[in-house]
Amino acid sequence: MKKLLILFFALSFTLTFAQNKQPERWTQTQAEAWYAEQPWLFGSNYNPASAINQLEMFQAETFNPKEIDKELGWAEDLGATTARVYLHDLLWQDSTGFKKRLDQFLDIAAKHKIKPMLVLFDSCWDPFPKLGKQHEPTPGVHNSGWLQSPGADALTDVSEYPRLKAYVQGVVGAFANDPRILLWDVWNEPDNTNDSSYGTNKLNQEPERKREIITRLLPDVFAWARAVKPTQPLSSGTWIFSKDRDVSDPKNWSAMEKVQYENSDILTFHHYGGPEEFQQVIMQLKTQNRPMICTEFMARGNNSKFQTHLPIAKKYNVGMINWGFVVGKTQTYLPWDSWQKPYTNGHEPKIWFHEILKSDGTAIDPEETAAIKKATGK
């Protein structure tokens, strides 16, 4: 009897320890096995043409399933297998309605054989998001209505963090076993302080020590998401690269990049430079022995193009997600320099910066769509 009691308590302790142990980052073997099950990943950072930002895409009053169905049908025709789609913490205030609309969006995407990557937080653009009717696009300005998540007020108020945790665990937990979702991108460009865009407006300054705050918070966000045991991988993409810094050496990582690289199951990154620099980044990141997805690229004015980059990506089996799909209220066909010099009074740029399609679904450049279809096998 005594031996049985000892065995019982030993088993109880083992089970309790296993239940309380936090899930860990995927192993290299797990990551590679997951990636091997995927088709070659190609798609766009997707926002409907009628939505200026994440809230307008998913709020009840402006959610537009018919438009999404039409536009994702165009993406399917190009051979897209994924799309990168931004969520927002404020949407969780209507958690029931938001989950219903997100479920409907995932159904539409699945109909078109597209498995979206969902972004939970974002450090880019307007730091003061508000629910409700969103403002109209600022004439001639790139992405003039995009929103940070969380906003500056929530980011700098630790009493808001339980709400942010509830959002992360609520949305990831609700879809943790959903095969329609490719991956959770937990935070877009977490160390972006928008110095060349929204940060130039003296009336709307970024929080002090924003990078330091998020560097401390990001490991918690990864832990919050892992705690609900999603079957999909987690990632946060790096985006600051240069010829003079070799990121294959961990000594060259910033504090934020260290958090991102050491917590991401799958490596994701952004690159808006030319093909030689793009290949260099791939070779440096390959040293981490993780599958890779470039989750932002294609800026025509920066020599980042489908014709040059897709063949390189296929050679190294790197997934590719460009910025922008259909011309619309985000106005990201305008260059980044429109933040300082808006393209108004009919002075439209000769070369469109982002986007693949015009509002009627026709190609901005047929040579581009031919390159896409060649890469995707369409």
C-alpha positions as CSV (number, residue, x, y, z in Angstrom):
1,M,0.0,0.0,0.0
2,K,2.8,2.4,0.9
3,K,4.5,1.8,-2.4
4,L,1.2,2.4,-4.2
5,L,0.8,5.7,-2.4
6,I,4.3,6.8,-3.3
7,L,3.7,5.9,-6.9
8,F,0.3,7.8,-6.9
9,F,1.9,11.0,-5.5
10,A,4.8,10.7,-7.9
11,L,2.4,10.4,-10.9
12,S,0.3,13.3,-9.5
13,F,3.3,15.5,-9.2
14,T,4.5,14.6,-12.7
15,L,1.0,15.3,-14.2
16,T,0.7,18.6,-12.3
17,F,4.2,19.7,-13.4
18,A,3.4,18.8,-17.0
19,Q,0.1,20.7,-16.9
20,N,1.7,23.8,-15.4
21,K,4.7,23.8,-17.7
22,Q,4.5,26.6,-20.3
23,P,4.7,25.5,-23.9
24,E,8.0,26.3,-25.5
25,R,9.2,27.5,-28.8
26,W,9.0,24.9,-31.6
27,T,12.1,22.9,-32.2
28,Q,13.8,23.1,-35.5
29,T,12.4,19.6,-36.4
30,Q,8.8,20.8,-35.6
31,A,9.2,24.0,-37.7
32,E,10.7,22.1,-40.7
33,A,7.9,19.5,-40.5
34,W,5.2,22.2,-40.5
35,Y,6.8,24.1,-43.4
36,A,7.1,20.9,-45.4
37,E,3.3,20.5,-45.3
38,Q,2.7,23.9,-46.8
39,P,2.6,24.8,-50.5
40,W,5.0,27.4,-51.6
41,L,3.6,30.5,-49.8
42,F,2.8,33.6,-51.8
43,G,0.3,36.3,-51.1
44,S,-0.2,39.9,-50.2
45,N,-0.7,42.0,-47.1
46,Y,-4.4,42.3,-47.5
47,N,-6.9,45.0,-46.7
48,P,-10.1,45.5,-48.7
49,A,-10.1,48.5,-51.0
50,S,-12.9,50.0,-49.0
51,A,-11.1,49.9,-45.7
52,I,-8.6,52.5,-44.6
53,N,-7.3,50.3,-41.7
54,Q,-7.8,47.3,-39.5
55,L,-10.8,48.6,-37.7
56,E,-12.7,49.5,-40.9
57,M,-12.0,46.0,-42.2
58,F,-13.5,44.2,-39.2
59,Q,-16.0,46.5,-37.4
60,A,-19.6,45.4,-37.9
61,E,-20.7,48.6,-39.7
62,T,-18.0,48.3,-42.4
63,F,-17.2,44.6,-42.6
64,N,-17.8,43.7,-46.3
65,P,-17.8,40.0,-47.1
66,K,-18.9,40.5,-50.7
67,E,-15.9,42.7,-51.4
68,I,-13.5,40.4,-49.6
69,D,-14.9,37.4,-51.6
70,K,-14.4,39.2,-54.9
71,E,-10.9,40.4,-54.1
72,L,-9.7,37.1,-52.7
73,G,-11.0,35.5,-55.8
74,W,-8.6,37.7,-57.8
75,A,-5.8,36.6,-55.4
76,E,-6.7,33.0,-56.1
77,D,-6.5,33.6,-59.8
78,L,-2.9,34.7,-59.3
79,G,-2.1,31.6,-57.3
80,A,-2.0,33.1,-53.9
81,T,-1.9,30.6,-51.0
82,T,-1.7,33.0,-48.1
83,A,-2.5,36.6,-47.1
84,R,-1.2,38.7,-44.2
85,V,-4.1,40.3,-42.4
86,Y,-4.0,42.7,-39.4
87,L,-6.3,42.5,-36.4
88,H,-6.6,45.1,-33.6
89,D,-6.9,44.8,-29.8
90,L,-9.8,47.3,-29.7
91,L,-11.9,44.9,-31.8
92,W,-12.0,42.6,-28.8
93,Q,-14.4,45.0,-27.0
94,D,-17.0,43.2,-29.2
95,S,-15.4,39.8,-28.8
96,T,-18.5,37.8,-29.9
97,G,-19.1,39.9,-33.0
98,F,-15.4,40.1,-33.9
99,K,-14.9,36.3,-33.6
100,K,-18.0,35.8,-35.8
101,R,-16.7,38.2,-38.5
102,L,-13.2,36.7,-38.3
103,D,-14.7,33.3,-38.7
104,Q,-16.6,34.5,-41.7
105,F,-13.5,36.0,-43.2
106,L,-11.6,32.7,-42.7
107,D,-14.4,30.8,-44.5
108,I,-14.1,33.2,-47.5
109,A,-10.3,32.8,-47.5
110,A,-10.6,29.0,-47.3
111,K,-13.1,29.0,-50.2
112,H,-10.3,30.6,-52.3
113,K,-7.6,28.2,-50.9
114,I,-5.9,31.0,-49.0
115,K,-4.6,30.4,-45.4
116,P,-4.1,33.8,-43.8
117,M,-1.4,34.9,-41.4
118,L,-3.0,37.0,-38.7
119,V,-1.2,40.0,-37.1
120,L,-2.1,40.7,-33.5
121,F,-0.2,44.0,-32.7
122,D,1.5,46.7,-34.8
123,S,3.8,49.6,-34.0
124,C,3.2,51.5,-37.3
125,W,1.4,54.7,-37.9
126,D,-1.3,56.4,-35.8
127,P,-0.7,55.9,-32.0
128,F,-4.1,57.0,-31.0
129,P,-6.7,54.5,-32.4
130,K,-10.4,54.8,-31.8
131,L,-13.3,52.6,-32.5
132,G,-16.2,53.9,-34.6
133,K,-16.2,55.7,-37.9
134,Q,-12.7,56.1,-39.3
135,H,-11.6,59.3,-41.1
136,E,-11.3,59.6,-44.8
137,P,-7.9,59.2,-46.5
138,T,-5.6,62.2,-46.4
139,P,-5.3,63.3,-50.0
140,G,-2.0,62.3,-51.6
141,V,-0.6,60.5,-48.5
142,H,0.6,56.9,-48.2
143,N,-1.4,54.8,-45.6
144,S,-2.8,57.9,-43.9
145,G,-5.3,56.1,-41.7
146,W,-3.4,53.0,-40.4
147,L,-3.4,52.4,-36.7
148,Q,-1.0,51.2,-34.1
149,S,-2.2,48.3,-31.8
150,P,-2.0,48.8,-28.9
151,G,-2.2,52.6,-29.0
152,A,0.2,54.8,-27.0
153,D,-2.1,55.1,-24.1
154,A,-2.5,51.4,-23.6
155,L,1.1,50.7,-24.3
156,T,2.3,53.0,-21.5
157,D,-0.3,52.0,-18.9
158,V,0.4,48.6,-17.3
159,S,-3.2,48.5,-16.0
160,E,-4.2,47.9,-19.6
161,Y,-2.0,44.8,-20.0
162,P,-4.6,42.4,-18.6
163,R,-6.9,43.6,-21.4
164,L,-4.2,43.1,-24.0
165,K,-3.6,39.6,-22.6
166,A,-7.3,38.8,-22.7
167,Y,-7.4,39.9,-26.4
168,V,-4.4,37.8,-27.4
169,Q,-5.5,34.7,-25.5
170,G,-9.1,35.2,-26.5
171,V,-8.5,35.4,-30.3
172,V,-5.7,32.9,-30.5
173,G,-7.5,30.5,-28.1
174,A,-10.7,30.7,-30.2
175,F,-8.9,29.6,-33.3
176,A,-6.0,27.7,-31.8
177,N,-6.8,24.5,-33.7
178,D,-8.2,26.1,-36.8
179,P,-6.6,24.7,-40.0
180,R,-7.7,27.8,-41.9
181,I,-5.0,29.9,-40.2
182,L,-1.4,29.7,-41.3
183,L,0.5,31.5,-38.6
184,W,0.2,34.1,-35.8
185,D,2.4,37.2,-36.4
186,V,2.3,38.5,-32.9
187,W,3.8,42.0,-33.5
188,N,4.5,43.9,-36.7
189,E,7.7,45.9,-36.6
190,P,7.7,46.3,-32.8
191,D,10.7,48.6,-32.8
192,N,9.3,51.0,-35.4
193,T,9.1,54.6,-34.0
194,N,7.7,56.1,-37.3
195,D,10.3,58.7,-37.4
196,S,9.8,59.5,-41.1
197,S,6.0,59.3,-41.0
198,Y,3.5,59.9,-38.2
199,G,6.3,60.8,-35.8
200,T,7.0,64.0,-37.8
201,N,3.7,65.4,-36.7
202,K,4.5,67.4,-33.5
203,L,0.9,67.1,-32.3
204,N,1.0,63.3,-32.3
205,Q,4.3,62.2,-30.7
206,E,5.2,58.6,-30.1
207,P,5.6,57.4,-26.4
208,E,9.0,58.0,-24.9
209,R,11.1,54.8,-24.6
210,K,8.7,53.0,-26.9
211,R,11.3,50.5,-28.0
212,E,12.3,49.7,-24.5
213,I,8.7,49.2,-23.4
214,I,7.9,46.8,-26.2
215,T,11.2,44.9,-25.8
216,R,10.1,44.1,-22.3
217,L,6.5,43.4,-23.3
218,L,7.0,41.2,-26.4
219,P,8.2,38.1,-24.6
220,D,5.0,38.2,-22.5
221,V,3.0,38.5,-25.7
222,F,4.7,35.4,-27.1
223,A,4.0,33.6,-23.7
224,W,0.3,34.7,-23.7
225,A,-0.2,33.2,-27.1
226,R,1.7,30.0,-26.4
227,A,-0.2,29.4,-23.2
228,V,-3.4,28.7,-25.2
229,K,-1.4,26.1,-27.2
230,P,-2.1,27.1,-30.8
231,T,-1.3,24.5,-33.4
232,Q,-0.1,27.3,-35.7
233,P,3.4,28.7,-35.3
234,L,4.2,32.1,-33.8
235,S,6.5,34.8,-35.2
236,S,7.5,38.4,-35.2
237,G,9.3,39.7,-38.2
238,T,12.6,41.6,-38.2
239,W,13.0,44.5,-40.7
240,I,16.1,46.5,-40.2
241,F,18.9,45.3,-42.5
242,S,22.0,46.9,-44.0
243,K,25.0,45.8,-46.0
244,D,27.2,46.8,-43.0
245,R,25.5,44.5,-40.4
246,D,25.7,40.8,-40.6
247,V,22.7,39.3,-38.8
248,S,24.0,35.8,-39.0
249,D,26.0,36.8,-35.9
250,P,23.8,37.1,-32.8
251,K,26.3,39.7,-31.4
252,N,24.9,42.1,-34.0
253,W,21.3,41.7,-33.0
254,S,19.5,44.5,-31.2
255,A,17.7,43.7,-27.9
256,M,14.4,43.6,-29.8
257,E,15.7,41.3,-32.6
258,K,17.1,39.0,-29.9
259,V,13.5,38.6,-28.5
260,Q,12.1,38.2,-32.0
261,Y,14.6,35.6,-33.2
262,E,14.7,33.6,-30.0
263,N,10.9,33.3,-29.7
264,S,9.7,32.9,-33.3
265,D,8.9,29.4,-34.4
266,I,9.2,30.4,-38.1
267,L,11.5,33.3,-39.1
268,T,9.7,36.2,-40.8
269,F,11.3,39.3,-42.1
270,H,10.6,42.4,-44.3
271,H,12.8,43.5,-47.1
272,Y,12.3,46.4,-49.5
273,G,15.7,46.6,-51.1
274,G,17.2,45.3,-54.4
275,P,17.7,41.6,-55.3
276,E,21.4,41.4,-54.2
277,E,20.6,42.7,-50.7
278,F,17.6,40.5,-50.6
279,Q,19.7,37.4,-51.3
280,Q,22.3,38.5,-48.7
281,V,19.7,38.7,-46.0
282,I,18.3,35.2,-46.9
283,M,21.8,33.7,-46.6
284,Q,22.4,35.4,-43.3
285,L,19.1,34.2,-41.8
286,K,19.6,30.7,-43.1
287,T,22.2,30.2,-40.4
288,Q,19.4,29.9,-37.9
289,N,18.1,26.8,-39.6
290,R,14.5,27.8,-39.5
291,P,11.9,28.1,-42.4
292,M,11.6,31.7,-43.6
293,I,8.8,33.9,-44.9
294,C,9.4,37.4,-46.2
295,T,6.2,39.0,-45.0
296,E,6.7,42.4,-46.7
297,F,8.4,43.2,-49.9
298,M,7.8,44.9,-53.3
299,A,8.3,48.6,-53.6
300,R,8.9,49.4,-57.2
301,G,10.7,52.7,-56.5
302,N,13.2,50.8,-54.2
303,N,14.0,48.1,-56.8
304,S,12.0,45.5,-54.9
305,K,10.0,43.7,-57.6
306,F,8.2,40.4,-58.3
307,Q,10.3,39.7,-61.4
308,T,13.6,39.9,-59.5
309,H,12.7,38.6,-56.1
310,L,10.3,35.7,-56.6
311,P,12.9,33.5,-58.5
312,I,15.4,34.1,-55.6
313,A,12.7,33.2,-53.0
314,K,11.8,30.0,-54.8
315,K,15.4,29.0,-55.1
316,Y,15.8,29.1,-51.3
317,N,12.2,28.0,-50.6
318,V,11.3,31.3,-48.9
319,G,7.6,32.3,-48.7
320,M,6.8,35.7,-50.1
321,I,4.1,38.2,-49.1
322,N,4.1,41.6,-50.8
323,W,2.7,44.8,-49.4
324,G,-0.7,45.8,-51.0
325,F,-3.1,44.0,-53.3
326,V,-5.9,46.2,-54.6
327,V,-5.7,50.0,-54.9
328,G,-8.0,51.5,-52.3
329,K,-8.3,53.8,-49.2
330,T,-4.9,52.9,-47.8
331,Q,-3.3,54.7,-50.8
332,T,-0.2,52.7,-50.5
333,Y,0.4,53.0,-54.3
334,L,1.8,56.3,-53.2
335,P,5.5,56.4,-52.1
336,W,6.7,56.8,-48.6
337,D,7.9,60.3,-49.3
338,S,4.3,61.4,-49.6
339,W,4.4,61.7,-45.8
340,Q,6.5,64.8,-46.3
341,K,5.3,65.8,-49.7
342,P,1.7,64.7,-50.5
343,Y,1.0,63.8,-54.1
344,T,-1.9,66.3,-54.6
345,N,-3.2,68.5,-57.4
346,G,-3.1,65.7,-59.9
347,H,0.6,64.9,-59.4
348,E,0.3,61.2,-59.3
349,P,3.6,59.3,-59.2
350,K,4.8,57.9,-62.5
351,I,5.6,54.6,-60.8
352,W,3.1,53.1,-58.3
353,F,4.9,52.1,-55.1
354,H,2.8,49.1,-53.9
355,E,-0.4,47.2,-55.0
356,I,-0.8,44.6,-57.7
357,L,-4.3,45.3,-59.1
358,K,-6.4,48.3,-60.0
359,S,-9.8,48.7,-58.4
360,D,-11.5,46.7,-61.2
361,G,-9.1,43.8,-60.7
362,T,-7.0,44.4,-63.8
363,A,-3.2,44.3,-63.4
364,I,-1.2,47.5,-62.8
365,D,1.6,45.8,-64.8
366,P,0.8,42.6,-66.8
367,E,4.5,41.7,-66.7
368,E,4.3,41.5,-62.9
369,T,1.3,39.3,-62.8
370,A,2.9,37.0,-65.4
371,A,5.9,36.7,-63.1
372,I,3.6,35.9,-60.2
373,K,1.7,33.3,-62.1
374,K,5.0,31.7,-63.3
375,A,6.2,31.5,-59.7
376,T,2.9,30.1,-58.3
377,G,2.3,27.7,-61.2
378,K,-0.8,29.4,-62.4
